[in-house]
Amino acid sequence: MTSEEATAVPLWPVRSPYSVINLLFGAEVAQFVGRLKLPGVRDSVGSVRQARLSGEIRPDDTVIMLDVGPHCGDPDALEHAWRRLRAEVTKADPFRLLICEGFDNGAGGRETHIYERPIGGRSMNDAIRSAATEPQPTWAGRTEFVPLAQGLADYHRWLKARFGLSGYDHDDVHLTVWGQFRLCALLLRAALSETALPLDNLLRSLSELEQHLELKGTDLRTAVEAAFEVHA
């Protein structure tokens, strides 16, 4: 997207998890490296390898991998793909890798987008968890599994009850800006453990975008604080 196109998108500053995280900290602490292309294992491994070899990701980085949307419909194949991605990042290099589970709000009944419903005895998230948690004591890096589905669903229900808003977009797969705040909170909790998350920078930026948001003022603050589990 060009700079001219970006200025035409009112919520461009909160377009993605990494942009929200950078607003939160007031600095470029997170970067977008590339897209996973699952279920295309070869393309995904190639993309990760290029980022690793080019130095876009460095051994002292925490690498976060998340893939939602259409999947292959085969938990065994998905687990194999995630195992190969995990090996590419952590087998020879001391990266810290966070592998995140998928999420959806029913995906409008589309089986190819649902991560929690069992297929042949286990769900796609079961497969992701298995790939992430299998012991690999000889590998140089370490991998952690990050649950997301329940935390997002809980916040979505709270948001609906409190403000009549949804954490998910109309396709019940992608997240609204509110759901994205919650996603960022869950990612940061996994990456930073007990580190406090001051919201002043983010709330200051959101105050400039209020005319484009459903919530304003104290309601806006309440929704963001609930997403990040930060309370005055």
C-alpha positions as CSV (number, residue, x, y, z in Angstrom):
1,M,0.0,0.0,0.0
2,T,1.3,3.4,-0.9
3,S,1.5,6.3,1.6
4,E,-1.4,8.0,-0.3
5,E,-3.5,4.9,0.0
6,A,-2.6,4.5,3.7
7,T,-3.8,8.0,4.5
8,A,-7.2,7.1,3.0
9,V,-7.6,4.3,5.5
10,P,-8.6,6.0,8.8
11,L,-7.5,3.2,11.0
12,W,-4.2,2.5,9.3
13,P,-2.2,3.2,12.5
14,V,-3.9,0.1,14.1
15,R,-3.9,-2.1,11.0
16,S,-2.0,-5.0,12.4
17,P,-0.7,-6.6,15.6
18,Y,2.8,-5.2,15.1
19,S,1.5,-1.7,14.5
20,V,-0.6,-1.8,17.6
21,I,2.3,-3.2,19.7
22,N,4.6,-0.4,18.4
23,L,1.9,2.2,19.3
24,L,1.7,0.7,22.8
25,F,5.4,1.0,23.5
26,G,5.9,4.2,21.5
27,A,8.8,2.6,19.6
28,E,9.6,0.1,16.8
29,V,9.8,-3.0,19.0
30,A,8.0,-5.3,16.6
31,Q,8.3,-5.9,12.9
32,F,6.4,-7.7,10.3
33,V,8.8,-10.1,8.5
34,G,6.6,-12.1,6.2
35,R,3.5,-14.2,5.6
36,L,3.2,-17.8,6.3
37,K,1.7,-19.6,3.3
38,L,0.2,-22.7,4.9
39,P,-0.8,-25.3,3.9
40,G,2.0,-24.7,1.4
41,V,4.9,-26.1,3.4
42,R,7.7,-25.4,0.9
43,D,6.7,-21.8,0.4
44,S,6.4,-21.2,4.1
45,V,9.7,-22.8,5.0
46,G,11.3,-20.8,2.2
47,S,9.9,-17.5,3.5
48,V,11.1,-18.3,7.0
49,R,14.6,-19.4,5.8
50,Q,15.0,-16.2,3.8
51,A,14.1,-14.1,6.8
52,R,16.6,-16.0,9.0
53,L,19.5,-16.0,6.6
54,S,19.0,-12.4,5.6
55,G,19.1,-11.2,9.2
56,E,15.5,-9.9,9.2
57,I,15.2,-12.1,12.3
58,R,18.2,-12.4,14.6
59,P,19.1,-15.0,17.3
60,D,18.1,-12.6,20.1
61,D,14.6,-12.0,18.7
62,T,11.4,-13.6,19.7
63,V,9.7,-15.0,16.6
64,I,5.9,-15.2,16.7
65,M,4.1,-17.4,14.1
66,L,0.4,-17.2,13.7
67,D,-1.7,-18.6,10.8
68,V,-5.5,-18.4,10.5
69,G,-8.0,-18.5,7.7
70,P,-8.3,-21.4,5.3
71,H,-6.4,-24.5,6.3
72,C,-5.8,-27.9,4.7
73,G,-8.5,-29.7,6.5
74,D,-6.1,-32.4,7.6
75,P,-4.7,-32.2,11.1
76,D,-1.8,-34.6,10.3
77,A,-0.7,-32.5,7.4
78,L,-1.0,-29.3,9.4
79,E,1.1,-30.8,12.2
80,H,3.8,-31.8,9.7
81,A,3.9,-28.3,8.3
82,W,4.3,-26.7,11.7
83,R,7.0,-29.2,12.6
84,R,9.0,-28.2,9.6
85,L,8.6,-24.5,10.3
86,R,9.6,-25.1,13.9
87,A,12.7,-27.0,12.8
88,E,13.6,-24.3,10.3
89,V,13.7,-21.6,13.1
90,T,15.0,-23.5,16.1
91,K,16.9,-26.6,15.1
92,A,20.3,-24.9,14.5
93,D,19.8,-21.3,15.9
94,P,18.9,-20.2,19.4
95,F,15.7,-18.4,18.5
96,R,12.8,-18.2,20.9
97,L,9.7,-19.2,18.8
98,L,6.1,-18.7,19.9
99,I,3.7,-20.8,17.8
100,C,0.1,-19.6,18.2
101,E,-3.0,-21.6,17.9
102,G,-5.7,-20.6,15.4
103,F,-9.0,-18.9,16.2
104,D,-12.4,-18.2,14.7
105,N,-16.0,-17.4,15.8
106,G,-17.5,-20.3,13.9
107,A,-16.3,-19.0,10.5
108,G,-19.8,-19.0,9.2
109,G,-19.8,-22.8,9.3
110,R,-16.9,-23.1,6.8
111,E,-15.0,-26.2,7.8
112,T,-11.9,-25.0,6.1
113,H,-11.6,-22.0,8.5
114,I,-12.5,-23.7,11.9
115,Y,-9.7,-24.5,14.2
116,E,-11.4,-25.8,17.3
117,R,-13.8,-28.4,15.8
118,P,-12.4,-32.0,15.6
119,I,-11.7,-33.5,12.2
120,G,-11.1,-37.2,12.4
121,G,-10.6,-37.2,16.1
122,R,-8.7,-34.0,16.8
123,S,-8.9,-30.3,15.9
124,M,-6.4,-28.2,13.9
125,N,-5.4,-26.5,17.1
126,D,-4.7,-29.9,18.6
127,A,-2.3,-30.5,15.7
128,I,-0.6,-27.1,16.1
129,R,-0.2,-27.7,19.9
130,S,1.3,-31.1,19.2
131,A,3.9,-29.7,16.8
132,A,4.8,-26.9,19.2
133,T,5.2,-28.9,22.3
134,E,6.9,-32.1,21.2
135,P,10.2,-32.3,23.2
136,Q,13.3,-31.4,21.1
137,P,16.1,-31.3,23.7
138,T,18.9,-31.2,21.1
139,W,17.7,-28.2,19.2
140,A,19.4,-24.9,19.7
141,G,16.3,-22.8,20.1
142,R,13.2,-23.2,22.2
143,T,9.5,-23.2,21.3
144,E,6.4,-22.3,23.2
145,F,2.8,-22.8,22.4
146,V,0.5,-19.8,22.8
147,P,-3.3,-20.4,23.3
148,L,-5.4,-17.7,21.8
149,A,-8.9,-19.0,21.0
150,Q,-10.4,-19.0,24.5
151,G,-8.9,-15.6,25.4
152,L,-10.3,-14.0,22.3
153,A,-13.7,-15.8,22.7
154,D,-14.0,-14.6,26.3
155,Y,-13.3,-11.0,25.4
156,H,-15.7,-11.2,22.4
157,R,-18.5,-12.2,24.8
158,W,-17.6,-9.5,27.2
159,L,-17.5,-6.9,24.4
160,K,-20.9,-8.0,23.1
161,A,-22.5,-7.9,26.6
162,R,-21.0,-4.6,27.5
163,F,-21.1,-2.6,24.3
164,G,-22.9,-4.7,21.7
165,L,-19.7,-4.9,19.6
166,S,-17.9,-7.9,18.1
167,G,-14.3,-8.9,18.5
168,Y,-14.6,-10.7,15.1
169,D,-15.2,-9.2,11.6
170,H,-18.2,-10.1,9.5
171,D,-16.6,-13.3,8.3
172,D,-16.2,-14.6,11.9
173,V,-12.5,-15.3,11.2
174,H,-10.7,-12.0,11.0
175,L,-10.7,-9.7,14.0
176,T,-12.1,-6.2,14.4
177,V,-9.9,-3.5,15.9
178,W,-11.2,-4.5,19.3
179,G,-10.4,-8.2,18.8
180,Q,-6.9,-7.2,17.6
181,F,-6.3,-5.3,20.9
182,R,-7.1,-8.5,22.7
183,L,-4.9,-10.5,20.3
184,C,-2.0,-8.2,21.0
185,A,-2.5,-8.5,24.7
186,L,-2.3,-12.3,24.5
187,L,0.8,-12.2,22.4
188,L,2.6,-9.8,24.7
189,R,1.6,-11.8,27.7
190,A,3.3,-14.8,26.1
191,A,6.3,-12.9,24.9
192,L,6.9,-10.7,28.0
193,S,5.4,-12.7,30.9
194,E,4.7,-10.4,33.8
195,T,6.0,-7.2,32.2
196,A,3.5,-4.3,32.8
197,L,1.8,-2.9,29.7
198,P,1.2,0.8,30.1
199,L,-1.5,2.0,27.8
200,D,-0.9,5.7,27.7
201,N,0.8,5.8,24.3
202,L,-1.9,3.6,22.7
203,L,-4.8,5.5,24.3
204,R,-3.3,8.8,23.2
205,S,-3.1,7.6,19.6
206,L,-6.6,6.1,19.7
207,S,-8.0,9.5,21.0
208,E,-6.9,10.9,17.6
209,L,-8.9,8.2,15.8
210,E,-12.1,8.4,18.0
211,Q,-14.2,9.6,15.1
212,H,-13.6,6.4,13.3
213,L,-14.2,4.1,16.3
214,E,-17.5,2.8,17.7
215,L,-16.4,3.7,21.2
216,K,-15.1,7.0,22.6
217,G,-14.0,8.5,25.8
218,T,-14.3,6.4,28.9
219,D,-16.0,3.6,27.0
220,L,-13.0,3.4,24.7
221,R,-10.6,3.3,27.6
222,T,-12.7,0.6,29.3
223,A,-12.7,-1.6,26.3
224,V,-8.9,-1.3,25.7
225,E,-8.1,-1.8,29.4
226,A,-10.3,-4.9,29.4
227,A,-8.5,-6.2,26.3
228,F,-5.1,-5.8,27.9
229,E,-6.3,-6.7,31.4
230,V,-5.0,-3.4,32.7
231,H,-7.1,-1.7,35.4
232,A,-6.7,1.6,37.1
